[in-house]
């Protein structure tokens, strides 16, 4: 039996909410992510695990600032000094599309850090690599086209679509590794990938590149004893009640309001040949609170808004968002000062105003919109709704993609 700790999607440099702490030269939210990372490292040491597997995405982008690299590195070095073999798999946020460029966690292999193994290309690590640990690990990092060409050229049919090429490659890698494995030792598949059917959070906001989905059949092979996945931020077992467990550990902190209802944590598993037991461990993370209120004409605006808010003490330290929809002619009755007083103990409050406009009256009835495309009408709607420019760009891109795909389906 091998005892492992599996975590993923650290994204330690996400600082989209909260203030900056000049004393530590870190944003408060970065400190939240590091607190979770500290808890994971401490658990690995206290629980005397045999192996730590990090399934990718140390940062939010491929070029982390040196301060964040120092913060990440100091935690990994604690595992190294404790003598715990640690596998770091590169995720899509760690990897450049160019095979010529270094990735975000390159320094651990460059400096040959003891007990730390970086997997930036598909490979199998066995007892000889893991200091005698009786286990085999097939590590698959985030797959890029250049990685396909270099690692499994036989899978790269030039006529096939990218997702088909990548799925073929992963299938080749898994089948080759299973055919060559020692059948007496437990076999672990660790990958940063998207598996079809997984429940998504709203982490699409920070994803980079095309998200290729792989079939669940690839990872449910009973010759595998544990599947350690990263990339999707919600904890889940895609093979619940069956062997092997197919586990997304989830991210270690909430990255945005799309994850408001998701708890965060890591997995400790006892892996044996043909039998695995695991426990998911919840982390103490900063709460996100999301409130929605819709105001109708004639209602007392502030009375209805404040009615959805709990007492200030219940919001202490939380990241809070208030979404208010209302007729545009009553906007002046919304008192931000009263709302902020109620949420004074929160770490951050964002008031998201969503006025409802009478677009027909604003645009007139002379038919000037009749010749506009759906995309142009949508863009006009976003602007009339006072949507932020950054949000308009993201929403417009999503809408255009949906319209385009729908048109392609109609033609097929």
C-alpha positions in Angstrom: 0.0 0.0 0.0 1.2 3.5 -0.9 -0.2 6.6 0.9 -0.4 9.6 -1.4 -1.6 13.2 -1.1 -3.1 14.6 -4.3 -3.9 18.2 -4.9 -4.2 20.5 -7.9 -4.9 24.0 -9.3 -3.1 26.1 -6.7 -3.2 29.3 -8.8 -1.4 31.1 -6.0 -1.0 34.4 -7.7 -4.7 35.1 -8.2 -5.3 38.6 -6.6 -8.7 39.6 -8.1 -10.3 40.5 -4.8 -9.2 42.3 -1.6 -6.4 44.8 -0.8 -2.7 44.7 -1.0 -0.6 44.0 2.1 2.5 46.2 1.8 4.1 44.6 4.9 4.4 41.2 3.1 4.4 42.6 -0.5 1.4 40.3 -1.3 -2.2 40.8 -2.0 -4.5 39.5 0.7 -6.1 36.9 -1.6 -2.6 35.6 -2.5 -2.1 35.0 1.2 -5.3 33.1 1.3 -4.0 30.7 -1.5 -0.7 30.3 0.3 -2.5 29.6 3.6 -4.2 26.6 1.9 -1.0 25.5 0.3 0.7 25.6 3.8 -2.1 23.4 5.1 -1.6 20.9 2.3 2.2 20.7 2.9 1.7 20.4 6.7 -0.8 17.6 6.1 1.6 15.7 3.8 4.3 15.9 6.5 2.0 15.2 9.5 0.2 12.3 7.8 3.6 10.8 6.7 2.4 10.3 3.2 4.7 8.3 0.9 4.1 10.5 -2.2 2.7 13.9 -3.1 1.1 14.4 -6.5 0.4 18.0 -7.7 -1.7 17.7 -10.9 -0.9 21.1 -12.4 -1.5 24.8 -12.5 0.7 26.3 -9.8 0.0 29.9 -11.1 -2.7 31.8 -13.0 -0.4 32.5 -15.9 2.8 31.2 -17.5 5.1 34.1 -16.4 4.7 34.4 -12.6 6.3 37.2 -10.8 9.5 36.3 -8.8 7.7 37.0 -5.5 5.1 34.3 -6.3 7.8 31.9 -7.5 9.6 32.4 -4.2 6.3 31.7 -2.3 5.6 28.5 -4.3 9.2 27.3 -4.2 9.5 27.7 -0.4 6.5 25.4 0.1 7.8 22.8 -2.3 11.2 22.9 -0.6 9.5 22.0 2.7 8.4 18.7 1.1 11.8 18.2 -0.4 13.5 18.7 3.0 11.0 16.3 4.6 12.2 13.7 2.1 8.8 13.2 0.5 8.9 12.3 -3.2 6.8 15.0 -4.9 5.6 14.9 -8.5 4.8 18.3 -10.1 2.8 18.1 -13.4 2.7 21.1 -15.7 -0.8 22.4 -16.4 -2.1 24.7 -19.1 -1.3 27.8 -16.9 2.2 26.6 -16.4 3.1 25.8 -20.0 4.0 27.9 -23.0 2.6 26.8 -26.4 6.2 26.9 -27.7 8.3 23.8 -26.8 11.4 26.1 -26.9 10.3 28.2 -23.9 10.7 27.2 -20.2 7.6 26.6 -18.2 6.6 28.1 -14.9 8.0 25.3 -12.7 11.1 24.6 -14.7 13.5 25.6 -11.9 12.9 22.4 -9.9 14.3 20.3 -12.7 16.9 22.8 -13.7 18.3 22.9 -10.1 17.7 19.1 -9.7 15.9 19.7 -6.4 16.0 16.5 -4.3 12.9 14.4 -4.1 11.0 16.7 -6.6 10.1 15.3 -10.0 8.7 17.6 -12.7 6.6 16.0 -15.4 6.5 18.3 -18.4 6.3 15.5 -20.9 4.5 12.2 -20.6 6.6 9.7 -18.7 6.4 6.8 -16.3 8.1 7.0 -12.9 8.8 3.7 -11.1 10.5 2.6 -7.9 13.9 3.4 -9.3 12.8 7.0 -9.9 10.9 7.4 -6.6 13.5 6.2 -4.2 12.3 2.6 -4.0 8.6 3.5 -3.5 6.6 0.4 -4.7 4.4 2.3 -7.2 4.3 3.2 -10.9 3.0 6.7 -11.9 2.2 7.6 -15.5 2.3 11.4 -15.6 0.6 13.3 -18.4 1.0 17.1 -18.5 -1.2 19.5 -20.4 -1.0 18.4 -24.0 0.0 20.9 -26.6 0.4 20.3 -30.4 4.2 20.5 -30.0 4.0 17.9 -27.2 2.0 15.5 -29.5 4.6 15.9 -32.2 7.5 15.2 -29.8 6.0 12.5 -27.5 3.6 10.4 -29.7 4.1 11.3 -33.4 2.2 8.1 -34.4 -1.0 9.6 -32.9 -0.7 12.8 -34.9 -2.7 12.2 -38.0 -2.4 15.5 -39.9 -5.9 15.2 -41.2 -7.5 14.8 -37.8 -8.9 17.6 -35.5 -6.7 18.6 -32.5 -9.0 17.0 -30.0 -9.0 13.7 -31.8 -5.2 13.8 -32.1 -4.8 14.5 -28.4 -7.3 11.8 -27.4 -5.5 9.3 -29.6 -2.2 10.3 -28.1 -3.4 9.9 -24.5 -4.9 6.5 -25.4 -1.5 5.4 -26.9 0.4 6.6 -23.8 -1.9 4.9 -21.3 -2.1 1.6 -23.2 1.7 1.4 -23.7 2.3 2.2 -20.0 -0.2 -0.4 -18.9 1.3 -3.1 -21.2 4.8 -2.4 -19.8 3.8 -2.1 -16.1 4.8 -4.4 -13.3 1.4 -6.1 -12.6 2.4 -6.6 -8.9 2.7 -2.9 -8.2 -0.1 -0.3 -7.9 -0.4 1.9 -11.0 -1.4 5.6 -10.8 -2.3 7.9 -13.7 -1.7 11.6 -13.0 -2.8 14.1 -15.5 -3.8 17.7 -16.1 -6.7 17.3 -18.5 -10.4 17.8 -19.0 -12.5 14.6 -18.9 -15.9 14.5 -20.6 -18.8 14.5 -18.2 -16.9 16.3 -15.4 -18.9 18.9 -13.5 -17.5 22.3 -14.2 -17.2 25.4 -12.0 -16.9 28.8 -13.7 -13.1 28.7 -13.8 -13.4 29.2 -17.6 -12.6 32.9 -16.8 -8.9 31.9 -16.2 -8.5 29.1 -18.6 -5.9 29.4 -21.4 -6.2 27.8 -24.8 -8.6 25.3 -26.2 -10.1 22.9 -23.7 -9.9 19.4 -25.2 -12.2 16.9 -23.5 -11.1 13.3 -23.2 -13.3 10.2 -22.9 -13.9 8.7 -19.5 -13.2 5.3 -20.9 -9.5 6.2 -21.2 -9.2 6.6 -17.4 -11.6 3.9 -16.1 -9.3 1.0 -16.9 -9.3 -1.4 -13.9 -5.6 -2.0 -14.3 -5.2 1.6 -13.0 -5.4 1.9 -9.3 -5.9 5.7 -8.8 -6.4 8.6 -11.3 -5.1 12.0 -10.0 -6.5 14.8 -12.1 -6.1 18.5 -12.2 -7.6 21.3 -14.4 -11.3 21.3 -13.3 -11.8 23.2 -10.0 -14.6 21.2 -8.5 -13.8 18.1 -6.4 -15.4 15.0 -7.8 -15.0 11.3 -8.4 -15.9 10.4 -12.0 -16.0 6.6 -11.2 -17.7 6.7 -7.9 -18.1 3.4 -6.2 -15.9 1.6 -8.8 -12.2 0.9 -9.3 -10.2 3.0 -10.0 -11.2 6.2 -8.3 -11.0 9.0 -11.0 -10.5 12.1 -8.9 -10.4 15.8 -9.5 -9.1 17.2 -6.2 -10.4 20.7 -7.1 -8.7 24.0 -6.7 -7.3 25.0 -3.3 -9.2 28.3 -3.0 -12.2 29.8 -4.8 -11.0 31.8 -7.9 -14.3 33.6 -8.5 -18.0 33.8 -7.8 -18.6 30.8 -10.1 -17.2 28.7 -7.3 -19.2 30.4 -4.5 -20.9 27.1 -3.5 -17.9 24.8 -3.8 -15.8 23.7 -0.9 -12.1 23.3 -1.5 -9.6 20.7 -0.4 -7.2 17.9 -1.2 -7.2 14.1 -1.2 -5.3 11.5 0.8 -5.5 8.0 -0.7 -4.2 4.6 0.3 -3.4 2.9 -3.1 -3.0 -0.8 -3.4 -3.1 -3.1 -6.4 -6.7 -3.6 -7.2 -8.0 -1.7 -4.2 -7.9 2.0 -3.2 -9.4 4.0 -0.4 -9.4 7.8 -0.3 -10.5 10.7 1.9 -11.2 14.2 0.7 -10.0 16.8 3.2 -11.8 20.2 3.3 -9.6 23.4 3.6 -10.6 26.4 5.6 -11.0 29.0 2.8 -12.3 32.5 2.7 -16.1 32.6 2.2 -17.7 34.1 -0.9 -21.2 35.5 -0.5 -23.4 36.2 -3.5 -26.8 38.1 -3.1 -29.4 38.8 -5.8 -32.3 41.3 -5.6 -34.7 42.5 -8.2 -36.5 45.8 -7.6 -39.9 46.5 -9.2 -41.4 49.9 -9.8 -43.1 51.2 -6.7 -41.1 49.1 -4.2 -39.0 50.6 -1.5 -35.5 50.2 -3.0 -33.3 50.2 0.0 -35.7 48.3 2.2 -35.7 45.5 -0.3 -31.9 45.5 -0.8 -31.0 45.5 2.9 -33.5 42.8 3.5 -31.3 40.3 1.6 -28.2 41.1 3.6 -27.4 39.3 6.9 -26.0 41.3 9.8 -22.5 42.7 9.4 -20.9 40.1 11.7 -22.0 37.3 9.4 -20.1 38.9 6.5 -16.9 39.4 8.4 -13.9 38.7 6.2 -16.0 37.5 3.3 -15.9 38.5 -0.4 -19.4 39.8 -1.1 -21.2 40.6 -4.4 -24.6 42.2 -4.6 -26.4 41.9 -7.9 -29.2 44.5 -8.2 -31.6 44.6 -11.1 -34.1 47.5 -11.3 -35.9 49.8 -13.7 -33.4 52.4 -14.9 -35.5 55.3 -13.8 -35.0 54.5 -10.1 -31.3 54.2 -10.1 -30.9 57.4 -7.9 -32.8 55.6 -5.1 -29.9 53.0 -4.6 -27.8 54.3 -1.7 -24.3 52.7 -2.0 -23.3 54.2 1.4 -26.1 52.3 3.2 -25.1 49.0 1.5 -21.4 49.4 2.3 -22.2 50.2 5.9 -24.1 46.9 6.2 -21.1 45.1 4.6 -18.5 47.0 6.5 -16.8 43.9 8.0 -16.5 42.2 4.6 -13.1 42.0 3.0 -14.6 43.3 -0.2 -18.0 44.3 -1.5 -18.9 44.6 -5.2 -22.2 46.2 -6.2 -23.2 44.9 -9.6 -25.9 47.3 -11.0 -28.1 45.8 -13.7 -30.6 48.5 -14.8 -33.5 47.4 -17.0 -33.9 49.7 -19.9 -36.8 50.2 -22.2 -34.8 49.5 -25.3 -37.6 50.2 -27.8 -38.0 53.7 -26.4 -34.3 54.3 -26.5 -33.8 53.0 -30.0 -36.9 54.5 -31.4 -39.4 52.8 -33.7 -38.0 53.8 -37.0 -36.7 50.4 -37.8 -33.0 51.4 -37.5 -32.1 48.0 -35.9 -33.8 45.9 -38.5 -30.6 45.5 -40.6 -28.4 44.8 -37.6 -26.9 41.3 -37.2 -27.5 39.3 -34.0 -24.0 40.1 -32.9 -24.4 43.8 -33.5 -27.7 43.8 -31.5 -26.1 42.0 -28.6 -23.3 44.5 -28.5 -25.8 47.3 -28.5 -27.7 45.6 -25.7 -24.5 45.3 -23.5 -23.7 49.0 -24.0 -27.3 50.0 -23.2 -27.1 47.9 -20.0 -24.0 49.7 -18.9 -22.0 46.5 -18.9 -18.2 46.9 -18.3 -16.1 47.0 -21.4 -14.1 43.9 -20.3 -17.3 42.0 -19.7 -18.7 43.0 -23.0 -15.6 41.6 -24.8 -15.9 38.3 -23.0 -19.6 38.0 -23.4 -19.5 39.0 -27.1 -16.8 36.4 -27.8 -18.9 33.7 -26.2 -22.1 34.7 -28.0 -20.4 34.9 -31.4 -18.9 31.4 -30.8 -22.4 30.0 -29.9 -24.0 31.6 -32.9 -21.2 30.3 -35.2 -21.4 26.8 -33.8 -25.2 26.8 -34.2 -24.9 27.9 -37.8 -22.4 25.1 -38.5 -24.8 22.5 -36.9 -27.6 23.7 -39.1 -25.4 23.3 -42.2 -24.3 19.8 -41.2 
